[in-house]
């Protein structure tokens, strides 16, 4: 059974930065395309970034393009999301999963952007 553990969230002022991490266990990490998703209060969960198994191909939602960077470490089996120039509308619970969300969701990590 695949387990997903997200960390790195917190409270940050607009314009600030955070780096999220995700540990994936129970699957062959380096074989899987992965993604970061977020769910804001009262809204559906949406993908914000994805990355190919080797890390060479990335895609971003329009709302975060140019501000967020997804990356992965296949040796240590970790997924990252560097978030810069944060805006209040980035406030959400952030989750990692396979890029097609095939696994049960983890607990997520709360990101709050507020002055």
C-alpha positions as CSV (number, residue, x, y, z in Angstrom):
1,X,0.0,0.0,0.0
2,X,1.4,3.4,-1.0
3,X,1.8,5.9,1.7
4,X,2.2,9.7,1.1
5,X,3.5,12.1,3.7
6,X,3.6,15.8,3.0
7,X,5.4,18.4,5.1
8,X,6.8,21.9,4.9
9,X,3.6,24.0,5.1
10,X,3.0,26.9,7.3
11,X,2.0,30.5,7.6
12,X,3.8,33.0,5.3
13,X,3.3,36.6,4.3
14,X,2.4,37.5,0.7
15,X,5.5,37.5,-1.4
16,X,7.2,34.9,0.8
17,X,8.4,31.4,0.0
18,X,7.9,27.8,1.2
19,X,9.3,24.5,0.2
20,X,7.1,21.5,0.5
21,X,8.3,17.9,0.7
22,X,6.6,14.6,0.1
23,X,7.8,11.1,1.0
24,X,6.3,8.3,-1.1
25,X,6.6,4.7,0.1
26,X,5.2,1.4,-1.1
27,X,5.9,1.8,-4.8
28,X,8.9,2.1,-7.1
29,X,9.3,5.8,-6.8
30,X,11.6,6.3,-9.8
31,X,9.0,4.7,-12.1
32,X,6.2,7.0,-11.3
33,X,5.2,10.4,-12.6
34,X,4.1,12.5,-9.7
35,X,2.1,15.6,-8.9
36,X,1.3,18.2,-6.4
37,X,-2.3,19.1,-5.8
38,X,-4.1,21.6,-3.6
39,X,-7.5,22.1,-2.1
40,X,-8.7,25.5,-0.9
41,X,-11.6,25.8,1.5
42,X,-14.9,25.1,-0.3
43,X,-13.2,24.2,-3.6
44,X,-12.3,21.0,-5.4
45,X,-8.8,19.6,-5.2
46,X,-6.8,20.5,-8.3
47,X,-3.4,19.7,-9.7
48,X,-0.8,22.5,-9.5
49,X,2.3,20.8,-10.9
50,X,3.4,17.4,-12.3
51,X,6.8,15.9,-13.0
52,X,7.8,12.9,-15.1
53,X,9.4,9.8,-13.6
54,X,12.9,11.0,-14.6
55,X,12.2,14.6,-13.7
56,X,12.9,16.0,-17.2
57,X,9.3,17.0,-18.0
58,X,7.3,19.3,-15.7
59,X,3.9,21.0,-16.1
60,X,2.2,23.7,-14.1
61,X,-1.2,25.1,-13.7
62,X,-1.5,28.6,-15.2
63,X,-2.1,30.1,-11.7
64,X,1.3,29.0,-10.4
65,X,3.5,29.0,-13.5
66,X,6.7,31.0,-13.0
67,X,6.3,31.0,-9.2
68,X,6.3,27.3,-8.3
69,X,8.9,24.7,-9.1
70,X,8.4,21.0,-8.8
71,X,11.4,18.7,-8.5
72,X,12.2,15.2,-7.3
73,X,15.1,13.2,-5.8
74,X,14.9,9.7,-7.0
75,X,17.8,8.5,-4.9
76,X,16.1,9.6,-1.6
77,X,12.6,9.1,-3.0
78,X,11.3,12.6,-2.3
79,X,9.2,15.0,-4.2
80,X,9.4,18.8,-3.7
81,X,7.5,21.9,-4.4
82,X,9.3,25.2,-4.2
83,X,6.8,28.0,-3.9
84,X,7.9,31.6,-4.4
85,X,6.1,34.9,-4.6
86,X,3.2,33.4,-2.7
87,X,-0.2,35.0,-2.9
88,X,-3.2,34.8,-0.5
89,X,-5.0,32.8,-3.2
90,X,-2.4,30.1,-2.8
91,X,-3.8,29.3,0.6
92,X,-4.8,25.6,0.6
93,X,-4.0,22.2,1.8
94,X,-1.3,20.8,-0.4
95,X,-1.1,17.1,-1.3
96,X,1.2,14.9,-3.4
97,X,0.2,11.8,-5.4
98,X,0.8,10.1,-8.6
99,X,0.1,12.4,-11.5
100,X,-3.2,10.6,-12.1
101,X,-3.9,10.5,-8.3
102,X,-4.0,6.7,-8.2
103,X,-3.3,6.4,-4.5
104,X,-5.2,7.2,-1.3
105,X,-4.5,10.8,-0.2
106,X,-2.2,11.6,2.6
107,X,-3.0,14.1,5.3
108,X,-1.6,17.0,3.3
109,X,0.2,20.1,4.6
110,X,-1.5,23.4,5.2
111,X,-0.2,26.5,3.5
112,X,-1.6,29.8,4.6
113,X,-0.6,33.1,2.9
114,X,-1.7,36.1,4.9
115,X,-0.3,39.3,6.3
